[in-house]
């Protein structure tokens, strides 16, 4: 009798696990896209910048940061990319030792600092 109850208990537990797994598997199906782009499906700004550096059209960020560090003591906080006058630029946020934040505008193609804001 105990063996029968134990087998029934195992079967019940297996059936319950299957009942829980089936709806979960149904939820794992991809959503319909409704004409919207999927996240991560398109090339990012970072991918385009990496390709530009590899092809020599853009200065590597490490070189730009090294140049700024030689001229201005402090530390790098953040960098974003954008455009200024139709040319690609880096906006480098730099913190000086006294805590002020300076934003260097650097021509991404030549690596030259073309502007400075703050600080």
N, CA, C and O atoms as CSV, one atom per row, in Angstrom:
chain,resi,resn,atom,element,x,y,z
A,1,UNK,N,N,0.821,-1.190,0.000
A,1,UNK,CA,C,0.000,0.000,0.000
A,1,UNK,C,C,0.865,1.254,0.000
A,1,UNK,O,O,0.579,2.205,-0.727
A,2,UNK,N,N,1.938,1.261,0.826
A,2,UNK,CA,C,2.814,2.420,0.871
A,2,UNK,C,C,3.493,2.655,-0.475
A,2,UNK,O,O,3.643,3.789,-0.931
A,3,UNK,N,N,3.903,1.538,-1.102
A,3,UNK,CA,C,4.547,1.652,-2.406
A,3,UNK,C,C,3.585,2.259,-3.410
A,3,UNK,O,O,3.988,3.097,-4.217
A,4,UNK,N,N,2.346,1.862,-3.379
A,4,UNK,CA,C,1.340,2.398,-4.286
A,4,UNK,C,C,1.147,3.886,-4.039
A,4,UNK,O,O,1.082,4.661,-4.993
A,5,UNK,N,N,1.055,4.305,-2.777
A,5,UNK,CA,C,0.892,5.717,-2.458
A,5,UNK,C,C,2.128,6.518,-2.868
A,5,UNK,O,O,2.030,7.643,-3.357
A,6,UNK,N,N,3.289,5.905,-2.654
A,6,UNK,CA,C,4.514,6.607,-3.029
A,6,UNK,C,C,4.576,6.791,-4.543
A,6,UNK,O,O,4.957,7.865,-5.007
A,7,UNK,N,N,4.215,5.780,-5.322
A,7,UNK,CA,C,4.208,5.891,-6.784
A,7,UNK,C,C,3.183,6.914,-7.243
A,7,UNK,O,O,3.442,7.687,-8.165
A,8,UNK,N,N,2.019,6.922,-6.603
A,8,UNK,CA,C,0.997,7.900,-6.955
A,8,UNK,C,C,1.506,9.303,-6.623
A,8,UNK,O,O,1.270,10.248,-7.376
A,9,UNK,N,N,2.201,9.434,-5.499
A,9,UNK,CA,C,2.763,10.730,-5.113
A,9,UNK,C,C,3.798,11.219,-6.116
A,9,UNK,O,O,3.827,12.402,-6.454
A,10,UNK,N,N,4.641,10.320,-6.588
A,10,UNK,CA,C,5.655,10.693,-7.584
A,10,UNK,C,C,4.980,11.094,-8.881
A,10,UNK,O,O,5.378,12.075,-9.508
A,11,UNK,N,N,3.974,10.356,-9.287
A,11,UNK,CA,C,3.252,10.689,-10.526
A,11,UNK,C,C,2.544,12.036,-10.395
A,11,UNK,O,O,2.521,12.830,-11.336
A,12,UNK,N,N,1.970,12.282,-9.228
A,12,UNK,CA,C,1.279,13.555,-9.011
A,12,UNK,C,C,2.273,14.709,-9.060
A,12,UNK,O,O,1.990,15.751,-9.651
A,13,UNK,N,N,3.428,14.526,-8.443
A,13,UNK,CA,C,4.451,15.571,-8.454
A,13,UNK,C,C,4.949,15.819,-9.870
A,13,UNK,O,O,5.172,16.967,-10.256
A,14,UNK,N,N,5.128,14.748,-10.651
A,14,UNK,CA,C,5.580,14.902,-12.040
A,14,UNK,C,C,4.520,15.620,-12.869
A,14,UNK,O,O,4.850,16.474,-13.692
A,15,UNK,N,N,3.260,15.283,-12.659
A,15,UNK,CA,C,2.174,15.945,-13.390
A,15,UNK,C,C,2.090,17.414,-13.016
A,15,UNK,O,O,1.854,18.264,-13.875
A,16,UNK,N,N,2.281,17.716,-11.743
A,16,UNK,CA,C,2.239,19.113,-11.305
A,16,UNK,C,C,3.402,19.900,-11.911
A,16,UNK,O,O,3.218,21.040,-12.336
A,17,UNK,N,N,4.594,19.305,-11.956
A,17,UNK,CA,C,5.748,19.975,-12.552
A,17,UNK,C,C,5.524,20.220,-14.038
A,17,UNK,O,O,5.884,21.279,-14.552
A,18,UNK,N,N,4.943,19.267,-14.719
A,18,UNK,CA,C,4.642,19.423,-16.143
A,18,UNK,C,C,3.595,20.505,-16.354
A,18,UNK,O,O,3.690,21.287,-17.300
A,19,UNK,N,N,2.612,20.555,-15.490
A,19,UNK,CA,C,1.560,21.573,-15.619
A,19,UNK,C,C,2.130,22.972,-15.432
A,19,UNK,O,O,1.654,23.925,-16.049
A,20,UNK,N,N,3.139,23.102,-14.592
A,20,UNK,CA,C,3.767,24.407,-14.379
A,20,UNK,C,C,4.698,24.734,-15.538
A,20,UNK,O,O,4.780,25.890,-15.951
A,21,UNK,N,N,5.396,23.745,-16.066
A,21,UNK,CA,C,6.377,23.980,-17.126
A,21,UNK,C,C,5.731,24.343,-18.453
A,21,UNK,O,O,6.293,25.146,-19.198
A,22,UNK,N,N,4.588,23.788,-18.772
A,22,UNK,CA,C,3.960,24.041,-20.072
A,22,UNK,C,C,3.574,25.508,-20.237
A,22,UNK,O,O,3.900,26.080,-21.278
A,23,UNK,N,N,2.900,26.159,-19.281
A,23,UNK,CA,C,2.610,27.574,-19.466
A,23,UNK,C,C,3.878,28.432,-19.511
A,23,UNK,O,O,3.914,29.437,-20.221
A,24,UNK,N,N,4.916,28.048,-18.762
A,24,UNK,CA,C,6.163,28.795,-18.780
A,24,UNK,C,C,6.810,28.710,-20.154
A,24,UNK,O,O,7.347,29.703,-20.647
A,25,UNK,N,N,6.767,27.547,-20.775
A,25,UNK,CA,C,7.336,27.400,-22.104
A,25,UNK,C,C,6.553,28.239,-23.110
A,25,UNK,O,O,7.130,28.782,-24.053
A,26,UNK,N,N,5.266,28.343,-22.913
A,26,UNK,CA,C,4.459,29.157,-23.816
A,26,UNK,C,C,4.828,30.630,-23.685
A,26,UNK,O,O,4.808,31.365,-24.672
A,27,UNK,N,N,5.163,31.062,-22.480
A,27,UNK,CA,C,5.566,32.452,-22.275
A,27,UNK,C,C,6.935,32.752,-22.864
A,27,UNK,O,O,7.245,33.910,-23.142
A,28,UNK,N,N,7.758,31.731,-23.060
A,28,UNK,CA,C,9.105,31.937,-23.568
A,28,UNK,C,C,9.137,32.208,-25.072
A,28,UNK,O,O,10.202,32.489,-25.621
A,29,UNK,N,N,8.015,32.130,-25.730
A,29,UNK,CA,C,7.972,32.385,-27.166
A,29,UNK,C,C,8.226,33.862,-27.436
A,29,UNK,O,O,7.846,34.707,-26.627
A,30,UNK,N,N,8.867,34.190,-28.569
A,30,UNK,CA,C,9.166,35.595,-28.854
A,30,UNK,C,C,7.895,36.404,-29.070
A,30,UNK,O,O,6.888,35.898,-29.564
A,31,UNK,N,N,7.970,37.682,-28.685
A,31,UNK,CA,C,6.850,38.579,-28.882
A,31,UNK,C,C,6.780,38.987,-30.346
A,31,UNK,O,O,7.792,39.034,-31.045
A,32,UNK,N,N,5.587,39.273,-30.787
A,32,UNK,CA,C,5.413,39.768,-32.142
A,32,UNK,C,C,6.008,41.171,-32.200
A,32,UNK,O,O,5.856,41.927,-31.241
A,33,UNK,N,N,6.687,41.553,-33.299
A,33,UNK,CA,C,7.430,42.806,-33.282
A,33,UNK,C,C,6.586,44.039,-33.617
A,33,UNK,O,O,6.997,45.146,-33.269
A,34,UNK,N,N,5.475,43.912,-34.247
A,34,UNK,CA,C,4.593,45.038,-34.559
A,34,UNK,C,C,5.321,46.167,-35.289
A,34,UNK,O,O,4.961,47.335,-35.139
A,35,UNK,N,N,6.343,45.825,-36.080
A,35,UNK,CA,C,7.050,46.824,-36.865
A,35,UNK,C,C,8.068,47.650,-36.109
A,35,UNK,O,O,8.628,48.592,-36.669
A,36,UNK,N,N,8.323,47.322,-34.844
A,36,UNK,CA,C,9.303,48.071,-34.056
A,36,UNK,C,C,10.649,47.374,-34.138
A,36,UNK,O,O,10.707,46.146,-34.204
A,37,UNK,N,N,11.751,48.155,-34.134
A,37,UNK,CA,C,13.069,47.509,-34.146
A,37,UNK,C,C,13.330,46.807,-32.820
A,37,UNK,O,O,12.925,47.291,-31.763
A,38,UNK,N,N,13.995,45.687,-32.879
A,38,UNK,CA,C,14.343,44.939,-31.663
A,38,UNK,C,C,15.581,45.549,-31.034
A,38,UNK,O,O,16.488,45.990,-31.739
A,39,UNK,N,N,15.622,45.576,-29.721
A,39,UNK,CA,C,16.801,46.088,-29.031
A,39,UNK,C,C,17.992,45.199,-29.351
A,39,UNK,O,O,17.893,43.973,-29.311
A,40,UNK,N,N,19.113,45.824,-29.666
A,40,UNK,CA,C,20.332,45.078,-29.946
A,40,UNK,C,C,20.417,44.546,-31.358
A,40,UNK,O,O,21.433,43.955,-31.724
A,41,UNK,N,N,19.386,44.733,-32.166
A,41,UNK,CA,C,19.405,44.185,-33.513
A,41,UNK,C,C,20.166,45.079,-34.479
A,41,UNK,O,O,20.678,44.607,-35.494
A,42,UNK,N,N,20.240,46.359,-34.171
A,42,UNK,CA,C,20.928,47.284,-35.056
A,42,UNK,C,C,22.317,47.566,-34.519
A,42,UNK,O,O,22.604,47.331,-33.346
A,43,UNK,N,N,23.174,48.071,-35.391
A,43,UNK,CA,C,24.528,48.421,-34.964
A,43,UNK,C,C,24.476,49.643,-34.059
A,43,UNK,O,O,23.755,50.601,-34.336
A,44,UNK,N,N,25.232,49.604,-32.992
A,44,UNK,CA,C,25.230,50.698,-32.027
A,44,UNK,C,C,26.252,51.754,-32.413
A,44,UNK,O,O,27.085,51.542,-33.294
A,45,UNK,N,N,26.175,52.899,-31.737
A,45,UNK,CA,C,27.176,53.945,-31.932
A,45,UNK,C,C,28.569,53.415,-31.611
A,45,UNK,O,O,29.546,53.770,-32.270
A,46,UNK,N,N,28.648,52.575,-30.608
A,46,UNK,CA,C,29.941,52.020,-30.215
A,46,UNK,C,C,30.519,51.145,-31.331
A,46,UNK,O,O,31.721,51.187,-31.591
A,47,UNK,N,N,29.670,50.356,-31.988
A,47,UNK,CA,C,30.137,49.531,-33.101
A,47,UNK,C,C,30.653,50.398,-34.243
A,47,UNK,O,O,31.698,50.109,-34.827
A,48,UNK,N,N,29.914,51.465,-34.559
A,48,UNK,CA,C,30.333,52.360,-35.637
A,48,UNK,C,C,31.639,53.074,-35.284
A,48,UNK,O,O,32.507,53.242,-36.141
A,49,UNK,N,N,31.780,53.492,-34.026
A,49,UNK,CA,C,33.016,54.152,-33.596
A,49,UNK,C,C,34.185,53.187,-33.668
A,49,UNK,O,O,35.267,53.562,-34.119
A,50,UNK,N,N,33.988,51.965,-33.236
A,50,UNK,CA,C,35.054,50.961,-33.280
A,50,UNK,C,C,35.504,50.728,-34.725
A,50,UNK,O,O,36.701,50.638,-34.996
A,51,UNK,N,N,34.553,50.632,-35.642
A,51,UNK,CA,C,34.893,50.450,-37.053
A,51,UNK,C,C,35.654,51.654,-37.596
A,51,UNK,O,O,36.591,51.496,-38.377
A,52,UNK,N,N,35.252,52.864,-37.183
A,52,UNK,CA,C,35.928,54.084,-37.647
A,52,UNK,C,C,37.364,54.126,-37.139
A,52,UNK,O,O,38.262,54.535,-37.875
A,53,UNK,N,N,37.596,53.715,-35.899
A,53,UNK,CA,C,38.956,53.699,-35.354
A,53,UNK,C,C,39.793,52.661,-36.085
A,53,UNK,O,O,40.937,52.935,-36.445
A,54,UNK,N,N,39.244,51.481,-36.309
A,54,UNK,CA,C,39.990,50.414,-36.989
A,54,UNK,C,C,40.365,50.797,-38.408
A,54,UNK,O,O,41.429,50.416,-38.897
A,55,UNK,N,N,39.500,51.548,-39.070
A,55,UNK,CA,C,39.781,51.935,-40.457
A,55,UNK,C,C,40.635,53.199,-40.546
A,55,UNK,O,O,41.011,53.610,-41.644
A,56,UNK,N,N,40.947,53.824,-39.402
A,56,UNK,CA,C,41.803,55.001,-39.392
A,56,UNK,C,C,41.072,56.310,-39.620
A,56,UNK,O,O,41.716,57.351,-39.755
A,57,UNK,N,N,39.744,56.290,-39.667
A,57,UNK,CA,C,38.985,57.524,-39.872
A,57,UNK,C,C,38.774,58.290,-38.578
A,57,UNK,O,O,38.361,59.449,-38.611
A,58,UNK,N,N,39.050,57.666,-37.441
A,58,UNK,CA,C,38.778,58.290,-36.148
A,58,UNK,C,C,39.919,57.976,-35.185
A,58,UNK,O,O,40.465,56.873,-35.188
A,59,UNK,N,N,40.268,58.963,-34.362
A,59,UNK,CA,C,41.339,58.783,-33.375
A,59,UNK,C,C,40.858,57.869,-32.254
A,59,UNK,O,O,39.715,57.989,-31.813
A,60,UNK,N,N,41.710,56.956,-31.783
A,60,UNK,CA,C,41.321,56.097,-30.667
A,60,UNK,C,C,41.115,56.923,-29.398
A,60,UNK,O,O,41.864,57.861,-29.128
A,61,UNK,N,N,40.105,56.568,-28.637
A,61,UNK,CA,C,39.796,57.289,-27.412
A,61,UNK,C,C,40.963,57.229,-26.430
A,61,UNK,O,O,41.208,58.204,-25.720
A,62,UNK,N,N,41.679,56.127,-26.371
A,62,UNK,CA,C,42.821,56.009,-25.455
A,62,UNK,C,C,43.876,57.073,-25.762
A,62,UNK,O,O,44.471,57.638,-24.845
A,63,UNK,N,N,44.107,57.345,-27.030
A,63,UNK,CA,C,45.083,58.372,-27.401
A,63,UNK,C,C,44.590,59.761,-26.987
A,63,UNK,O,O,45.360,60.585,-26.494
A,64,UNK,N,N,43.296,60.005,-27.196
A,64,UNK,CA,C,42.702,61.289,-26.814
A,64,UNK,C,C,42.806,61.491,-25.309
A,64,UNK,O,O,43.178,62.573,-24.855
A,65,UNK,N,N,42.482,60.467,-24.532
A,65,UNK,CA,C,42.542,60.575,-23.070
A,65,UNK,C,C,43.978,60.781,-22.588
A,65,UNK,O,O,44.213,61.532,-21.642
A,66,UNK,N,N,44.932,60.121,-23.232
A,66,UNK,CA,C,46.331,60.302,-22.876
A,66,UNK,C,C,46.796,61.731,-23.126
A,66,UNK,O,O,47.540,62.294,-22.323
A,67,UNK,N,N,46.362,62.314,-24.230
A,67,UNK,CA,C,46.724,63.687,-24.561
A,67,UNK,C,C,46.136,64.664,-23.540
A,67,UNK,O,O,46.814,65.593,-23.102
A,68,UNK,N,N,44.873,64.450,-23.164
A,68,UNK,CA,C,44.242,65.318,-22.165
A,68,UNK,C,C,44.947,65.170,-20.819
A,68,UNK,O,O,45.169,66.165,-20.129
A,69,UNK,N,N,45.298,63.955,-20.439
A,69,UNK,CA,C,45.965,63.707,-19.157
A,69,UNK,C,C,47.326,64.392,-19.089
A,69,UNK,O,O,47.741,64.836,-18.019
A,70,UNK,N,N,48.024,64.481,-20.219
A,70,UNK,CA,C,49.326,65.159,-20.231
A,70,UNK,C,C,49.173,66.657,-19.995
A,70,UNK,O,O,50.026,67.280,-19.361
A,71,UNK,N,N,48.094,67.232,-20.501
A,71,UNK,CA,C,47.895,68.680,-20.414
A,71,UNK,C,C,47.157,69.116,-19.149
A,71,UNK,O,O,47.409,70.198,-18.618
A,72,UNK,N,N,46.248,68.273,-18.675
A,72,UNK,CA,C,45.385,68.662,-17.563
A,72,UNK,C,C,45.376,67.563,-16.515
A,72,UNK,O,O,44.911,66.459,-16.796
A,73,UNK,N,N,45.873,67.828,-15.323
A,73,UNK,CA,C,45.822,66.793,-14.282
A,73,UNK,C,C,44.373,66.504,-13.899
A,73,UNK,O,O,43.524,67.395,-13.931
A,74,UNK,N,N,44.102,65.272,-13.543
A,74,UNK,CA,C,42.759,64.885,-13.139
A,74,UNK,C,C,42.445,63.475,-13.587
A,74,UNK,O,O,43.331,62.654,-13.823
A,75,UNK,N,N,41.153,63.224,-13.695
A,75,UNK,CA,C,40.735,61.871,-14.085
A,75,UNK,C,C,39.558,61.924,-15.044
A,75,UNK,O,O,38.764,62.865,-15.039
A,76,UNK,N,N,39.469,60.896,-15.858
A,76,UNK,CA,C,38.405,60.746,-16.851
A,76,UNK,C,C,37.125,60.286,-16.162
A,76,UNK,O,O,37.146,59.326,-15.392
A,77,UNK,N,N,36.016,60.961,-16.433
A,77,UNK,CA,C,34.731,60.568,-15.863
A,77,UNK,C,C,33.864,59.822,-16.867
A,77,UNK,O,O,33.340,58.747,-16.577
A,78,UNK,N,N,33.719,60.413,-18.064
A,78,UNK,CA,C,32.802,59.832,-19.043
A,78,UNK,C,C,33.122,60.410,-20.414
A,78,UNK,O,O,33.702,61.490,-20.526
A,79,UNK,N,N,32.742,59.683,-21.444
A,79,UNK,CA,C,32.885,60.177,-22.813
A,79,UNK,C,C,31.640,59.809,-23.596
A,79,UNK,O,O,31.132,58.691,-23.500
A,80,UNK,N,N,31.159,60.764,-24.371
A,80,UNK,CA,C,30.071,60.498,-25.312
A,80,UNK,C,C,30.520,60.980,-26.675
A,80,UNK,O,O,31.480,61.741,-26.799
A,81,UNK,N,N,29.811,60.527,-27.695
A,81,UNK,CA,C,30.121,60.962,-29.053
A,81,UNK,C,C,28.966,61.757,-29.595
A,81,UNK,O,O,27.814,61.559,-29.208
A,82,UNK,N,N,29.286,62.653,-30.488
A,82,UNK,CA,C,28.261,63.451,-31.130
A,82,UNK,C,C,28.835,64.119,-32.355
A,82,UNK,O,O,29.839,63.676,-32.914
A,83,UNK,N,N,28.179,65.199,-32.766
A,83,UNK,CA,C,28.635,65.953,-33.924
A,83,UNK,C,C,28.701,67.424,-33.575
A,83,UNK,O,O,27.934,67.915,-32.747
A,84,UNK,N,N,29.612,68.112,-34.208
A,84,UNK,CA,C,29.703,69.554,-34.073
A,84,UNK,C,C,30.151,70.082,-35.436
A,84,UNK,O,O,31.227,69.736,-35.923
A,85,UNK,N,N,29.330,70.906,-36.032
A,85,UNK,CA,C,29.660,71.429,-37.346
A,85,UNK,C,C,29.739,70.357,-38.412
A,85,UNK,O,O,30.487,70.496,-39.380
A,86,UNK,N,N,28.973,69.284,-38.245
A,86,UNK,CA,C,28.966,68.198,-39.223
A,86,UNK,C,C,30.125,67.229,-39.089
A,86,UNK,O,O,30.264,66.318,-39.905
A,87,UNK,N,N,30.960,67.406,-38.075
A,87,UNK,CA,C,32.097,66.511,-37.871
A,87,UNK,C,C,31.895,65.699,-36.595
A,87,UNK,O,O,31.294,66.195,-35.642
A,88,UNK,N,N,32.382,64.472,-36.560
A,88,UNK,CA,C,32.250,63.671,-35.336
A,88,UNK,C,C,33.175,64.207,-34.253
A,88,UNK,O,O,34.319,64.574,-34.522
A,89,UNK,N,N,32.663,64.249,-33.020
A,89,UNK,CA,C,33.455,64.730,-31.888
A,89,UNK,C,C,33.259,63.819,-30.684
A,89,UNK,O,O,32.250,63.127,-30.549
A,90,UNK,N,N,34.267,63.848,-29.813
A,90,UNK,CA,C,34.164,63.232,-28.500
A,90,UNK,C,C,33.871,64.355,-27.507
A,90,UNK,O,O,34.469,65.428,-27.592
A,91,UNK,N,N,32.963,64.117,-26.576
A,91,UNK,CA,C,32.740,65.011,-25.446
A,91,UNK,C,C,33.296,64.282,-24.226
A,91,UNK,O,O,32.685,63.340,-23.722
A,92,UNK,N,N,34.452,64.724,-23.760
A,92,UNK,CA,C,35.163,64.039,-22.679
A,92,UNK,C,C,34.942,64.807,-21.381
A,92,UNK,O,O,35.330,65.970,-21.273
A,93,UNK,N,N,34.329,64.173,-20.413
A,93,UNK,CA,C,34.148,64.776,-19.088
A,93,UNK,C,C,35.373,64.427,-18.253
A,93,UNK,O,O,35.743,63.262,-18.113
A,94,UNK,N,N,35.988,65.465,-17.704
A,94,UNK,CA,C,37.246,65.312,-16.975
A,94,UNK,C,C,37.120,66.027,-15.636
A,94,UNK,O,O,36.641,67.160,-15.588
A,95,UNK,N,N,37.536,65.394,-14.561
A,95,UNK,CA,C,37.483,66.012,-13.238
A,95,UNK,C,C,38.890,66.405,-12.816
A,95,UNK,O,O,39.803,65.580,-12.800
A,96,UNK,N,N,39.050,67.680,-12.473
A,96,UNK,CA,C,40.351,68.189,-12.025
A,96,UNK,C,C,40.566,67.802,-10.563
A,96,UNK,O,O,39.609,67.440,-9.878
A,97,UNK,N,N,41.808,67.873,-10.072
A,97,UNK,CA,C,42.080,67.493,-8.681
A,97,UNK,C,C,41.280,68.283,-7.647
A,97,UNK,O,O,41.034,67.788,-6.548
A,98,UNK,N,N,40.868,69.522,-7.992
A,98,UNK,CA,C,40.080,70.305,-7.029
A,98,UNK,C,C,38.577,70.050,-7.147
A,98,UNK,O,O,37.781,70.734,-6.502
A,99,UNK,N,N,38.179,69.063,-7.974
A,99,UNK,CA,C,36.778,68.653,-8.054
A,99,UNK,C,C,35.968,69.284,-9.168
A,99,UNK,O,O,34.819,68.899,-9.384
A,100,UNK,N,N,36.542,70.251,-9.885
A,100,UNK,CA,C,35.799,70.865,-10.992
A,100,UNK,C,C,35.697,69.889,-12.158
A,100,UNK,O,O,36.586,69.063,-12.363
A,101,UNK,N,N,34.605,69.988,-12.927
A,101,UNK,CA,C,34.408,69.134,-14.094
A,101,UNK,C,C,34.553,69.983,-15.348
A,101,UNK,O,O,33.908,71.021,-15.493
A,102,UNK,N,N,35.400,69.527,-16.238
A,102,UNK,CA,C,35.647,70.181,-17.515
A,102,UNK,C,C,35.186,69.231,-18.609
A,102,UNK,O,O,35.421,68.025,-18.530
A,103,UNK,N,N,34.533,69.769,-19.625
A,103,UNK,CA,C,34.144,68.967,-20.778
A,103,UNK,C,C,34.998,69.410,-21.954
A,103,UNK,O,O,34.891,70.542,-22.424
A,104,UNK,N,N,35.842,68.508,-22.418
A,104,UNK,CA,C,36.678,68.772,-23.584
A,104,UNK,C,C,35.923,68.307,-24.821
A,104,UNK,O,O,35.387,67.199,-24.858
A,105,UNK,N,N,35.890,69.161,-25.825
A,105,UNK,CA,C,35.308,68.800,-27.119
A,105,UNK,C,C,36.489,68.490,-28.025
A,105,UNK,O,O,37.318,69.356,-28.305
A,106,UNK,N,N,36.553,67.239,-28.480
A,106,UNK,CA,C,37.710,66.764,-29.247
A,106,UNK,C,C,37.250,66.302,-30.618
A,106,UNK,O,O,36.316,65.508,-30.730
A,107,UNK,N,N,37.909,66.799,-31.669
A,107,UNK,CA,C,37.623,66.346,-33.027
A,107,UNK,C,C,37.977,64.864,-33.095
A,107,UNK,O,O,39.131,64.492,-32.882
A,108,UNK,N,N,37.006,64.028,-33.387
A,108,UNK,CA,C,37.224,62.580,-33.358
A,108,UNK,C,C,38.120,62.113,-34.500
A,108,UNK,O,O,38.762,61.068,-34.389
A,109,UNK,N,N,38.172,62.862,-35.584
A,109,UNK,CA,C,38.998,62.441,-36.711
A,109,UNK,C,C,40.475,62.768,-36.492
A,109,UNK,O,O,41.340,61.934,-36.760
A,110,UNK,N,N,40.768,63.979,-36.007
A,110,UNK,CA,C,42.158,64.381,-35.833
A,110,UNK,C,C,42.671,64.141,-34.412
A,110,UNK,O,O,43.877,63.997,-34.210
A,111,UNK,N,N,41.786,64.097,-33.443
A,111,UNK,CA,C,42.177,63.946,-32.050
A,111,UNK,C,C,42.528,65.263,-31.386
A,111,UNK,O,O,42.998,65.272,-30.248
A,112,UNK,N,N,42.309,66.389,-32.080
A,112,UNK,CA,C,42.655,67.705,-31.540
A,112,UNK,C,C,41.528,68.238,-30.670
A,112,UNK,O,O,40.352,68.091,-31.002
A,113,UNK,N,N,41.896,68.859,-29.549
A,113,UNK,CA,C,40.901,69.512,-28.695
A,113,UNK,C,C,40.432,70.776,-29.416
A,113,UNK,O,O,41.244,71.643,-29.740
A,114,UNK,N,N,39.134,70.882,-29.667
A,114,UNK,CA,C,38.614,72.043,-30.387
A,114,UNK,C,C,37.754,72.943,-29.501
A,114,UNK,O,O,37.309,74.007,-29.930
A,115,UNK,N,N,37.527,72.510,-28.276
A,115,UNK,CA,C,36.748,73.326,-27.354
A,115,UNK,C,C,36.838,72.803,-25.943
A,115,UNK,O,O,37.256,71.675,-25.685
A,116,UNK,N,N,36.423,73.680,-25.032
A,116,UNK,CA,C,36.473,73.317,-23.615
A,116,UNK,C,C,35.317,74.053,-22.941
A,116,UNK,O,O,35.105,75.242,-23.179
A,117,UNK,N,N,34.575,73.337,-22.101
A,117,UNK,CA,C,33.435,73.932,-21.398
A,117,UNK,C,C,33.587,73.645,-19.915
A,117,UNK,O,O,33.970,72.543,-19.523
A,118,UNK,N,N,33.285,74.642,-19.092
A,118,UNK,CA,C,33.322,74.463,-17.644
A,118,UNK,C,C,34.709,74.565,-17.093
A,118,UNK,O,O,35.653,74.950,-17.782
A,119,UNK,N,N,34.817,74.204,-15.811
A,119,UNK,CA,C,36.084,74.121,-15.115
A,119,UNK,C,C,36.711,75.419,-14.869
A,119,UNK,O,O,37.792,75.482,-14.285
